[in-house]
Amino acid sequence: VAAMYKEYYGLEEFAAVPIEGGIDALERKFKTVWRRGFKAAEQRYFSRMQQVVRAVDGEKEKGIRAREVLEFFQGMFEDRKHSLGGLIDQLQTMGLIEKKSRRKKSRRVPETGGGGGPSPDVASVVDI
């Protein structure tokens, strides 16, 4: 988790990787557009990394030292078999990360447009 934090902010061995200021600099400069060239799994990793880093920063704002927060999060990460998704679930349960609702798939209603078929004429819809 500490390495993830350093990578996100471009600290120590991650200085100027991928650019000066790390992934945080990319996020501030380009929002999420810079992620488009990556596979979906890599995009999820960056998003999850950002969530964990924000949780660390939130705890730091409460006056807890970064080292203590990172060690605590690392323990949870290891307890969840090095699953970043598992760590995020736990942080959400603890209220350290806002839980977002999942996107719902849109439901298509037949014969209401968008399907490429003929549109019903007004006379067949309205009883004349």
C-alpha positions in Angstrom: 0.0 0.0 0.0 2.9 2.3 0.8 4.4 1.7 -2.7 1.0 2.4 -4.2 0.8 5.7 -2.3 4.3 6.7 -3.5 3.5 5.7 -7.1 0.4 7.8 -7.0 2.2 11.0 -5.9 5.5 10.3 -7.7 7.5 10.0 -4.5 11.0 8.5 -4.0 11.6 5.7 -6.5 8.5 6.8 -8.4 9.8 10.3 -8.9 8.9 11.5 -12.4 7.1 8.2 -13.2 5.1 8.5 -15.5 5.5 12.2 -15.2 6.7 14.6 -12.5 4.1 14.5 -9.7 3.1 10.9 -10.5 -0.4 9.7 -11.4 -1.9 12.5 -9.3 -0.4 15.0 -11.7 -2.0 13.1 -14.6 -5.4 13.1 -12.9 -5.2 16.8 -12.2 -4.1 17.7 -15.7 -6.2 15.3 -17.8 -8.8 13.9 -15.4 -9.5 10.3 -16.4 -8.9 10.9 -20.2 -5.2 9.7 -19.9 -6.5 6.2 -18.9 -8.2 5.6 -22.3 -5.3 3.8 -23.8 -5.2 1.2 -21.1 -7.1 -2.1 -20.7 -10.3 -2.1 -18.6 -8.5 -4.0 -15.8 -5.7 -1.4 -15.7 -8.3 1.4 -15.6 -10.0 -0.3 -12.6 -6.6 -0.5 -10.9 -5.9 3.2 -11.3 -9.4 4.0 -10.0 -9.0 1.7 -7.0 -5.5 3.1 -6.4 -7.0 6.6 -6.3 -9.7 5.5 -3.8 -7.1 4.0 -1.4 -4.9 7.1 -1.7 -7.9 9.4 -0.9 -8.7 7.2 2.1 -5.0 7.6 3.3 -5.2 11.4 2.8 -8.5 11.5 4.6 -7.0 9.8 7.7 -4.0 12.1 7.5 -6.3 15.1 7.6 -7.7 13.7 10.9 -4.2 14.0 12.3 -3.0 10.4 11.9 0.5 10.0 10.6 0.8 8.7 7.1 3.1 5.9 8.2 0.5 4.6 10.7 -2.3 4.8 8.2 -0.2 3.0 5.5 0.8 0.2 7.9 -2.9 -0.3 9.0 -4.1 -0.4 5.4 -1.3 -2.8 4.5 -2.4 -5.2 7.2 -6.0 -5.1 5.9 -4.7 -5.6 2.3 -2.7 -8.7 3.4 -5.7 -10.0 5.4 -7.7 -9.8 2.1 -5.1 -11.9 0.3 -3.6 -8.8 -1.5 -7.0 -8.0 -3.1 -7.3 -4.3 -3.8 -11.0 -4.7 -4.3 -11.2 -6.4 -0.9 -9.3 -3.6 0.7 -11.7 -1.1 -0.8 -14.7 -3.0 0.4 -13.4 -3.0 3.9 -12.6 0.7 3.8 -16.1 1.4 2.5 -17.5 -0.7 5.4 -15.5 1.4 7.8 -16.8 4.6 6.2 -13.3 5.7 5.0 -14.3 5.6 1.3 -17.7 6.6 0.0 -19.6 3.7 -1.4 -20.8 4.4 -4.9 -23.8 2.7 -6.3 -23.0 0.4 -9.3 -24.0 1.5 -12.7 -27.2 -0.1 -13.9 -27.5 -1.5 -17.4 -30.1 0.3 -19.4 -33.1 -1.7 -20.2 -34.3 -1.6 -23.8 -38.1 -1.6 -24.3 -39.0 -3.3 -27.5 -40.6 -1.1 -30.2 -39.8 2.2 -28.6 -37.2 3.4 -31.0 -33.5 2.8 -31.2 -33.9 -0.6 -32.7 -33.8 0.4 -36.3 -37.3 -1.0 -37.0 -40.2 1.0 -38.4 -41.8 3.5 -36.1 -45.5 3.0 -35.4 -47.6 5.7 -37.1 -49.8 7.8 -35.0 -53.1 6.3 -36.3 -52.0 2.8 -35.1 -51.2 4.1 -31.6 -54.2 6.4 -31.0 -57.6 4.9 -31.4 -59.3 7.0 -34.1 
